[in-house]
Amino acid sequence: MANPEDPPFSCIRYLPTTEAYDRWAAIYDTDGNFLQALDTIELKTLFPQFLRSILSPRPWRIVDLGCGTGRNTTLLLATPCIEEVIALDSSRGMLEVARSRLHQALHQAGDGVSTPSKEPARGVPRLHMEVFDMLASPVPPKSAQQADGVISTLVVEHVPLPTFFSQVSQILRPGGVLLLTNMHAHMGGISQAGFVDAETGEKIRPTSYAHTITDVVTEARRWGLEVVKAGDEDEAGIKETKVDEIMIETLGPRSRKWVGVTCWFGGLFRKRADQ
Ligand SMILES: C[S@@+](CC[C@H](N)C(=O)[O-])C[C@H]1O[C@@H](n2cnc3c(N)ncnc32)[C@H](O)[C@@H]1O
């Protein structure tokens, strides 16, 4: 779908997902990607619902699976009942951007208290960042196991569902909660993640899958994860968002061509206590 608001490109080049994100990292936060803006709006409701759904004793250990540049890891670092945040991603380039953003956030959260050692200021979560590729290793890192919660935003588009839910199920402790958001299959059927590389003029695309909500919910259940109904979702317990005219001002000009298309879904899943 051509969009006059999108940057022009000479050709489309498909790259392995990690390599694509290594290149995307430098502009990922600034290239006007409206799906991130939509995700940020939706998380204003979904993230507090996620925190309310976690029933294990505080303080919690929470994993950001596919943290990217740390856009949503910052939410975790600003949550007082979290003692440790584990941020995982396969792209070193994305993690480098996250590292500088999150260390800044940690210092701000510590009220400017300087922490020359690796110890954070009191009341601020510890941050552990690690390179981890869900496709390359069938087992999540030890640092991430037995977590009280996982957030994974706009990531599962790049991973087959059995791989993704196998990892989440191994990370979460019984009763733990997953916050999942993704590009909706209605959008994924006609587009996918990608960016224009300013150096080459090429549109770079990673590997993507247009997962439907039915497939996501069904596969999650196979790994012991059940949908948590938390608020204003549809029958399946998952919220779907269609872009409308009024949203363009907030989401930016690149959202214009998506008016009338359902572009985002998100929801919560709990790992069964007997798993
Ligand atoms: C669209 S970005 C989302 C980043 C961040 N969660 C956000 O919401 O802004 C997708 C992220 O998933 C990561 N990713 C893709 N495939 C992965 C894999 N197999 N293992 C770990 N991370 C992966 C990418 O490197 C990238 O940082």
The ligand as an SDF file (V2000), in Angstrom:
LIG
                    3D

 27 29  0  0  0  0  0  0  0  0999 V2000
    9.0530   -3.8450   16.7420 C   0  0  0  0  0  0  0  0  0  0  0  0
   10.3860   -4.0990   17.8470 S   0  0  0  0  0  0  0  0  0  0  0  0
    9.5620   -3.8730   19.4240 C   0  0  0  0  0  0  0  0  0  0  0  0
   10.5270   -3.3970   20.4810 C   0  0  0  0  0  0  0  0  0  0  0  0
    9.8650   -3.0050   21.8020 C   0  0  0  0  0  0  0  0  0  0  0  0
    9.2770   -4.1410   22.4640 N   0  0  0  0  0  0  0  0  0  0  0  0
    8.8090   -1.9560   21.5390 C   0  0  0  0  0  0  0  0  0  0  0  0
    7.6170   -2.2310   21.7780 O   0  0  0  0  0  0  0  0  0  0  0  0
    9.1640   -0.8380   21.1390 O   0  0  0  0  0  0  0  0  0  0  0  0
   10.6260   -5.8650   17.8250 C   0  0  0  0  0  0  0  0  0  0  0  0
   11.8180   -6.3040   18.6850 C   0  0  0  0  0  0  0  0  0  0  0  0
   11.7940   -7.7470   18.7720 O   0  0  0  0  0  0  0  0  0  0  0  0
   13.1340   -8.1870   18.7180 C   0  0  0  0  0  0  0  0  0  0  0  0
   13.1410   -9.5710   18.2610 N   0  0  0  0  0  0  0  0  0  0  0  0
   12.7320  -10.0290   17.0630 C   0  0  0  0  0  0  0  0  0  0  0  0
   12.9360  -11.3620   16.9620 N   0  0  0  0  0  0  0  0  0  0  0  0
   13.4930  -11.7420   18.1500 C   0  0  0  0  0  0  0  0  0  0  0  0
   13.9520  -12.9780   18.6610 C   0  0  0  0  0  0  0  0  0  0  0  0
   13.9180  -14.0970   17.9170 N   0  0  0  0  0  0  0  0  0  0  0  0
   14.4500  -13.0270   19.9180 N   0  0  0  0  0  0  0  0  0  0  0  0
   14.5200  -11.8940   20.6580 C   0  0  0  0  0  0  0  0  0  0  0  0
   14.1280  -10.6950   20.2260 N   0  0  0  0  0  0  0  0  0  0  0  0
   13.6100  -10.5970   18.9830 C   0  0  0  0  0  0  0  0  0  0  0  0
   13.7860   -7.2380   17.7320 C   0  0  0  0  0  0  0  0  0  0  0  0
   15.1980   -7.2490   17.8010 O   0  0  0  0  0  0  0  0  0  0  0  0
   13.1620   -5.9100   18.1060 C   0  0  0  0  0  0  0  0  0  0  0  0
   13.9210   -5.2160   19.0590 O   0  0  0  0  0  0  0  0  0  0  0  0
  1  2  1  0
  2  3  1  0
  2 10  1  0
  3  4  1  0
  4  5  1  0
  5  6  1  0
  5  7  1  0
  7  8  2  0
  7  9  1  0
 10 11  1  0
 11 12  1  0
 11 26  1  0
 12 13  1  0
 13 14  1  0
 13 24  1  0
 14 15  1  0
 14 23  1  0
 15 16  2  0
 16 17  1  0
 17 18  1  0
 17 23  2  0
 18 19  1  0
 18 20  2  0
 20 21  1  0
 21 22  2  0
 22 23  1  0
 24 25  1  0
 24 26  1  0
 26 27  1  0
M  CHG  2   2   1   9  -1
M  END
$$$$
